[in-house]
Amino acid sequence: MSSEIIFEVTEAEEGGYCASALGLGIHTQGETLEELRLMVRDAVDCYFDVPEQAPKIIRLHFVRDEVLAR
């Protein structure tokens, strides 16, 4: 297993944040960034049955759309 896992983080329409691991079926959400960080760690721990197989680094990649009107 890779030593790093990357989560794509977006703002949810209803508020809060959603995170999805790239290339893996790990998805979670949180109301605040602090809660999201805790939920991401918990989701990674649950996904990998053997702790030694879990990546050592969790990277959060924030994706934000910005619309400009003229």
N, C-alpha and C positions, 0 to 999 in steps of 0.2 A: 504494500500500500504506500501511497505517496506520503511524504512527511508534511504536506500542506493540503488544506481543503479551503476552497473559496466559495463564499456565499454571496449571491447577488441580493442586495437589499433595496427595496423600493418602499415608497410611502403608500400605505393602503388608502383607498378612496374614502373609507369610513373612519379614517384616523388610525394612527399607529404605524407599524412597520411590518413588512413581510420579508422573509429571507428564504432563499432556495439555494441548495448546494449545487454547484455546476458539476454535471456528470454523475450525480448520485440522487437518489430519491429521498432527500432530506429537506423538509419544509417546516417552517415554524413562523410564529409572529409574536409581537409584543406591543404593548401600548406606548412604551417609552423606549429610548435607546438602551437604557440600563436593563430594563426587562427583556428586551430583545437579545442582548448579550448573554444573559442568563439562560434564556430559552434555547439559543443556538448551542451553547455548551451542553445543555441537557439533551438536546436532540442528537448531537454527535455521540454523546455517551450511550444513548439508547440504541443508536444505529449500529455501533460496533460492539459486538458481544464480548470480545476480548480487548481490554483496555490497551494492551501493547500494540494492537493493530490500528488503533485510532491515530490520526495525524497529530503531530506535535504542535502544528501551527494552524490556527483558524483565522482566515483573512475575510474581512467584511468589505465588499466592494459596493459602494453606494451609487445607485443609478437615479438620476433626477431629471425629469423633463421640465423644461421651462419654455413657455409659449409667450412670444412677444406679439402684440397686436399693433397695427399701424393705423 
